[in-house]
Amino acid sequence: MKVKIEKLDDYGKGIAFVDGKVTFVSKTVPGDIVEIDIDTKKKSYNVAKVEKIVKPSLKRVDAFCPFYDECDGCVLQNLTYQDTVLEKKKMVVNYFQKMKMDIKPEVVYSSAEINYRNKITLKIKNGNLGYYKRESHSLVKIDKCMLAKDVINKCTYYIKKINILDGEVVIRANYQNDVIVSIKTLENVDVNELKNVSFIKGIIVNDNLVFGDDYFYEVINDLKFKVSYDAFFQVNLAVAEKLLGIVSSYIEPGDKVLELYSGVGVLSLTAARKKAITMGIEIVDNAVLNARYNASLNNLDADFLLLDAKDVEKIDAGVFDTLILDPPRKGVSISVINLIKEKLPEKIIYISCDYHTLARDLNLIKDSYDIQKFYVCDMFCYTYH
């Protein structure tokens, strides 16, 4: 049947209407007129696939990745970069309206649209490297990822040569294109082939260091950070630099800052550089060790504690007037919400990688706070994130 794609859902799928019922159609853009075949019929919606593009939208462009048709990663490739960001802004605004919150976001674009990721995680099945399709364990075999830095893609050539049949590999690269490779597998692995690659500075197998270093240094906004192989760091440095600039603009000398989910200390040390009194809390042991080292490395004064943020009530956080939150996609725990309601810090700077949980969390504190400023930062270009 022939339908028109009216808009995108929160995950980048096109939405059409069949007899008034919402019908999700992957790999389409608003304005497309397409022939579809309905795969799944539910009570409140359908799921369909495109059989033929009858009339392409004026917004449609050709995807740049050769694996686009199979891979579910960069689902917005059939739009120009500017249109992808505007669509994502629209997704955020619409969802917040559903949650009874009106926002007027300022958009922060990425100066690097491709080859920006400094970290990727590849699955290995039957000797093939690739990504899992969304919501499945079906592997899409790839030769390179268009979002990853060039040096990471070069590294995949050598990963294939060590002949792992099944497992997972995480490849991370820093500002100098130094690479750390972390492998998880049940097999005995001979990594000698990797040791001779000049840009590979560390190899970890099943969390055991087998070559070089299990960390590297990253530089962002003139601050230097030691980053362990298992510590969180932003994957798009071009946007991260802008994000840190935004955070810094809301910190004043003398602010008493508590950061939860502090990682290797990037945000805390950004605050400390503004002469704020800063404490960071993080659950990953290596990240805390990195953060303490990074404070010394940058001649900045900040404290870091090893603790799960959900257990924050176990410590005496003292008096703080500024709270920085940068949680994982699941958002903050109810104990953090309770801490906010008890302490009522003057300012909350909340950095989120999932606006659904962000909206949920802000709804829980909306009786005590107003949203003063909202930014949509395109950290994950061409994906729906």
C-alpha positions in Angstrom: 0.0 0.0 0.0 1.1 3.6 -0.6 1.6 6.0 2.4 3.2 9.3 3.1 5.7 9.6 5.9 4.5 12.4 8.1 7.2 12.7 10.7 9.9 10.8 12.7 9.5 9.1 16.0 12.0 9.4 18.9 14.2 6.7 17.4 14.4 8.0 13.9 11.7 5.8 12.3 9.3 7.3 9.9 5.6 7.5 11.0 2.8 7.0 8.5 -0.9 6.4 9.2 -2.8 3.4 7.9 -6.5 3.6 8.5 -5.7 6.1 11.3 -3.2 3.7 13.0 0.4 4.8 13.6 2.7 2.8 11.3 6.4 2.8 11.9 8.6 2.6 8.7 12.4 2.4 9.1 14.8 4.2 6.8 12.3 6.9 5.7 12.2 10.7 6.0 9.3 13.1 6.4 7.7 13.8 3.0 8.6 10.4 1.4 5.7 8.7 -0.4 6.4 4.9 -0.2 5.0 1.5 -0.9 5.1 -0.5 2.3 4.5 -4.0 3.5 3.3 -4.3 7.0 5.3 -6.9 9.0 3.7 -6.6 12.4 0.2 -5.5 13.4 -0.4 -4.5 17.0 -3.5 -3.1 18.7 -2.3 0.5 18.7 0.4 0.5 15.9 1.9 -1.3 12.9 5.5 -1.9 11.9 6.2 -1.9 8.2 9.1 -2.0 5.7 9.6 -0.1 2.5 8.9 -2.0 -0.7 9.5 1.0 -3.0 10.1 4.7 -2.8 7.3 6.1 -5.0 8.3 9.8 -4.6 11.2 10.8 -2.5 10.9 13.7 0.0 12.6 17.0 -1.0 14.5 16.4 2.2 15.9 13.0 1.2 19.6 12.7 0.4 21.7 9.6 -0.4 23.2 7.8 2.6 27.0 8.1 2.7 27.7 4.7 4.4 27.9 1.5 2.3 26.4 -0.4 5.3 23.4 1.9 5.8 20.8 -0.5 4.4 21.9 -3.3 6.9 23.2 -1.4 9.9 20.8 0.3 12.3 23.3 2.8 13.7 23.2 6.0 11.7 19.5 5.9 10.9 19.3 9.6 9.9 21.7 9.4 7.0 19.0 10.1 4.4 18.8 13.7 5.7 21.3 16.5 5.5 23.3 17.1 8.7 21.5 20.3 9.4 18.1 18.5 9.0 19.2 15.7 11.3 19.8 18.1 14.1 16.6 20.0 13.6 14.7 16.7 13.6 16.4 15.8 16.9 15.6 19.2 18.4 12.0 18.6 17.4 11.9 15.2 19.0 13.2 16.7 22.3 10.8 19.6 22.3 7.8 17.4 21.4 8.6 14.9 24.2 9.0 17.6 26.8 5.6 19.0 25.7 4.1 15.6 26.3 5.6 15.7 29.8 4.0 19.2 30.3 7.2 21.1 30.1 7.9 23.8 27.5 11.5 24.3 26.4 13.2 26.5 23.9 16.5 24.7 23.2 19.6 26.3 21.8 21.3 23.9 19.3 25.0 23.0 19.5 26.2 21.5 16.2 29.2 19.2 15.8 32.0 20.7 13.8 32.9 17.1 12.8 30.0 15.2 11.2 31.8 11.9 10.5 35.0 10.3 11.8 34.3 11.9 15.1 34.0 8.9 17.5 37.0 8.2 19.6 35.6 4.9 20.8 33.7 2.0 19.2 32.6 -1.4 20.4 32.6 -4.2 17.8 31.1 -7.6 18.2 33.0 -10.7 16.8 31.0 -13.6 15.6 32.4 -16.5 13.5 35.5 -14.4 12.9 33.6 -11.4 11.5 33.6 -7.9 13.0 30.6 -5.7 13.1 27.7 -4.3 15.0 24.5 -6.0 16.2 21.3 -4.9 14.5 19.1 -3.0 16.9 17.3 -5.2 19.4 18.9 -8.4 18.0 22.1 -10.5 18.0 22.3 -10.5 14.3 25.7 -9.3 13.2 26.2 -6.7 10.4 29.7 -7.3 9.1 31.5 -4.0 8.4 34.9 -3.1 7.0 34.9 0.4 8.7 32.6 2.7 10.6 32.1 6.1 9.0 31.6 7.7 12.4 34.9 6.4 13.9 38.2 8.1 13.7 40.4 7.0 10.8 43.0 5.4 13.1 40.3 3.3 14.7 39.2 2.0 11.3 42.8 1.2 10.5 43.0 -0.8 13.7 40.2 -3.1 12.7 42.4 -4.5 9.9 44.9 -5.7 12.5 42.1 -7.0 14.8 41.0 -9.4 12.0 44.5 -10.7 11.6 44.6 -12.2 15.2 41.8 -14.5 14.2 39.3 -14.3 17.1 36.2 -16.3 16.4 33.8 -14.9 19.0 34.0 -12.0 21.4 34.0 -8.3 21.7 36.6 -5.6 21.1 36.6 -2.0 22.3 38.9 0.4 20.4 39.7 3.8 21.8 41.8 6.6 20.4 43.0 9.9 21.8 43.9 13.3 20.4 47.3 12.1 19.3 45.8 9.0 17.6 47.2 6.7 20.2 45.0 3.6 20.4 44.1 1.2 23.2 42.5 -2.2 22.3 40.4 -4.1 24.9 39.4 -7.6 24.0 36.9 -9.9 25.7 36.8 -13.5 24.6 36.8 -17.1 25.9 39.5 -18.0 23.5 43.3 -18.0 23.9 44.4 -14.9 22.0 47.8 -14.3 20.4 48.1 -10.5 20.2 51.7 -10.4 18.9 50.4 -9.1 15.5 49.0 -6.1 17.4 52.1 -5.4 19.4 54.0 -4.4 16.2 51.4 -1.8 15.1 53.0 1.6 15.9 49.8 3.4 17.0 48.6 0.7 19.3 49.9 1.7 22.8 48.0 -0.8 25.0 46.3 -4.1 24.7 43.9 -5.5 27.4 42.5 -9.0 27.2 39.7 -9.9 29.6 40.6 -6.9 31.8 44.2 -8.0 32.1 46.9 -5.8 30.6 49.1 -7.8 28.2 51.0 -5.0 26.4 51.8 -1.4 26.9 49.6 0.8 29.0 46.0 0.4 30.0 45.4 4.2 29.8 46.2 7.2 27.6 46.1 10.9 27.9 43.3 13.1 26.4 43.3 16.9 26.1 40.2 19.0 26.0 39.9 22.8 26.5 43.6 22.9 27.5 43.0 20.4 30.4 44.9 17.1 30.3 43.3 13.9 31.4 44.5 10.4 32.1 41.8 8.0 30.9 41.9 4.3 31.8 40.6 1.8 29.2 37.4 1.2 31.2 36.7 4.8 32.2 34.0 6.9 30.6 35.0 9.8 28.4 32.9 11.8 25.8 33.2 10.2 22.4 32.9 13.4 20.4 35.6 15.9 21.5 34.4 18.6 19.2 31.0 18.8 20.9 32.5 18.0 24.3 34.6 21.1 24.2 31.5 23.2 23.5 29.6 21.5 26.2 32.4 22.2 28.8 32.3 25.8 27.7 28.6 25.9 28.5 29.2 24.3 31.9 32.0 26.7 32.7 29.8 29.7 31.9 27.4 28.7 34.8 30.2 28.3 37.4 31.3 31.2 39.5 34.4 31.5 41.8 33.5 30.2 45.2 30.7 28.0 44.1 30.4 24.9 46.2 30.0 22.2 43.6 29.1 18.5 44.0 29.3 16.4 40.8 27.7 12.9 40.7 28.8 10.4 38.0 32.1 12.3 37.8 34.1 9.9 35.7 37.7 11.0 35.2 36.9 14.4 36.5 36.3 16.4 33.4 33.4 18.5 34.6 34.6 18.7 38.2 38.0 20.1 37.1 36.3 22.4 34.6 34.5 23.8 37.7 37.7 23.8 39.8 39.4 25.9 37.1 36.8 28.6 37.8 37.9 28.6 41.4 34.9 26.5 42.6 35.1 24.2 45.6 34.5 20.9 44.1 33.8 17.2 45.0 33.1 14.4 42.5 31.5 11.0 43.2 32.1 8.1 40.8 31.5 4.3 41.0 34.3 3.1 38.7 37.5 2.6 40.6 39.9 3.4 37.8 38.0 6.5 36.9 38.3 7.8 40.5 42.1 7.1 40.5 42.3 8.9 37.1 40.3 11.9 38.4 42.6 12.3 41.5 45.6 12.1 39.3 44.1 14.6 36.8 43.5 17.1 39.5 47.2 17.0 40.4 48.2 16.9 36.7 46.4 20.2 36.0 47.3 21.8 39.4 43.7 22.0 40.4 42.1 21.4 43.8 39.2 18.9 43.8 38.2 15.9 45.9 36.9 12.6 44.4 35.2 9.8 46.2 34.6 6.2 45.1 30.9 5.6 45.6 27.7 4.7 43.7 25.7 7.9 43.2 22.6 6.1 44.5 24.3 5.7 47.8 25.1 9.4 48.1 23.1 9.7 51.4 25.9 7.6 53.0 28.3 10.5 52.9 28.3 13.9 54.3 28.3 16.0 51.1 28.3 19.1 53.3 26.8 22.3 52.0 26.8 22.7 48.2 25.1 25.3 46.1 25.7 23.8 42.7 25.0 20.2 41.6 26.4 18.7 38.4 24.8 15.5 37.0 26.0 13.5 34.1 24.4 10.1 34.6 24.1 7.1 32.2 21.1 6.7 30.0 18.9 5.4 32.8 19.1 8.8 34.5 19.5 9.5 38.2 18.3 7.3 41.1 15.5 8.2 43.4 18.1 8.7 46.2 19.6 11.5 44.1 16.2 13.0 43.6 15.7 12.8 47.4 19.1 14.5 47.9 18.0 17.4 45.7 14.7 17.8 47.5 16.5 17.8 50.8 19.5 20.1 50.0 17.8 22.3 47.3 21.0 23.4 45.7 20.8 26.8 44.0 21.8 25.5 40.6 21.6 22.2 38.9 23.5 21.5 35.7 22.2 18.3 34.2 23.9 16.7 31.2 21.8 13.9 29.7 22.4 11.4 26.9 18.7 10.3 27.0 16.1 13.1 27.1 13.3 10.6 28.1 14.9 10.0 31.5 16.0 13.7 31.7 12.3 14.7 31.3 11.3 12.1 33.9 13.9 13.4 36.4 13.1 17.1 35.9 9.4 16.3 36.4 10.2 15.0 39.8 11.8 18.3 40.9 9.7 20.7 38.9 7.9 22.0 42.1 11.2 23.4 43.3 13.0 24.4 40.1 12.5 26.2 36.8 14.4 25.4 33.6 16.5 28.5 32.9 18.4 27.3 29.8 18.3 24.2 27.7 20.7 23.0 25.0 20.5 20.2 22.4 24.1 19.2 21.7 24.6 16.9 18.8 27.1 14.5 20.3 26.1 11.5 18.2 25.8 12.8 14.6 23.4 10.9 12.2 22.1 8.7 15.0 18.8 9.3 16.8 20.7 9.9 20.1 
